[in-house]
Amino acid sequence: MKFNTKTIHGGQKPDPAYGAVMQPIYQTSTYAQSTPGGHKGYAYSRSHNPTRTALENAIASLENGTYGLAFASGLAAIDAVLKLLQPGDEVVSTNDLYGGSYRLFTKIYEDLGIKFHFVGMQNAKNIEHYITPDTKLIWVETPTNPMMNIIDIVSASGIAKKHKVLLAVDNTFATPYLQNPLDLGADIVMHSVTKYLGGHSDIVMGALVVKDKELADRLYFVQNASGAICGPQDAFLALRGIKTLHIRMQRHCENGKAVAQYLDDHPRIKNVYYPGFTTHPNHNIAKSQMKDFGGMVSFTTTGNNYQEAINIIERLKIFTLAESLGGVESLAGHPASMTHASIPKEERENLGIVDSLIRLSVGIEDVDDLIADLRQAIG
Ligand SMILES: Cc1ncc(COP(=O)(O)O)c(C=O)c1O
């Protein structure tokens, strides 16, 4: 089945009870049993719920995986992966990553005895310098949030396999429409479903997909034991969002490209971070592992100061100033004070997350309106 068909049919069948084409919302915590253990595969909704199962199968199908697991948020999904580790274990992580992932790693798991090495992985060879006998996991985010760095998943996977450690890829920015990390050798693919998969800024949810049964069993154990599952209503909304993922992503990519080009040509804009530019340092890797370049664009202004960035953001009328990304509507954010505020200032600035950096999630509105909005805001 091709991707554009999988978004609509992947892992889903009409409901056996009445033939409902859309997966019903099984808003129930428990299920009648004829005798203890005599149920139809569902005993309690923390463990399994038919609406969640349909979503988990759909996401697994989009990522060419075998097992999907849905969680209460993207961070709950990441948390489940980290719960596979023991005190003393080490993780080699992308240094430029979502601030909340960094906070989870450094403020919770470091205190529990896990050591993290934050590494610039634009040259994937750098990963290998940080591998020790205690390394259990390589954590890759690509494209990175918000600097749009690209990490070579095939090379990272070669290193992971050589040292027998797990490779997990946060595929939130790319989505399975653009990039399938499991096909490139990753063991675990993670999504903040909150973003493009949901696509309508109306849910908070996360997911993991794997191919290996033993790994799936270990993650399922954590999902059930810790209980950070998503509810059936949200699973339904995510399923509905996924049905248009391919069409939305096509438009996000077209609009993202046009906005990036507009900004790059603007005399008051200094740097534009967008992997679709041939001048992007890892453009060729992006081209080889992604189908297109997505709808995320970050930029700095020539004035290079906090107030100028804030003035631009506050003048925007169609782009909404908000956290998050990946919805149909365009959003603008100021990473240094919003999504990445939990990263210490010096580390942030070393990564390029300066006070003048603005991050755009380019939506699927008419691109002429988006560019006109940026024109009036930047001046
Ligand atoms: C790349 C990335 N990973 C993970 C997350 C966390 O997801 P959630 O907000 O659904 O917990 C986010 C949220 O912004 C993100 O951008």
The ligand as an ORCA input file, in Angstrom:
! r2SCAN-3c Opt
* xyz 0 1
  C      10.688     17.736     18.354
  C       9.778     17.566     19.549
  N       9.850     16.426     20.268
  C       9.056     16.239     21.358
  C       8.162     17.200     21.774
  C       7.316     16.944     22.992
  O       6.017     16.631     22.632
  P       4.727     16.962     23.535
  O       4.642     18.447     23.624
  O       3.618     16.316     22.767
  O       4.981     16.337     24.863
  C       8.057     18.378     21.045
  C       7.122     19.434     21.484
  O       7.186     20.571     21.053
  C       8.889     18.573     19.906
  O       8.848     19.706     19.177
*
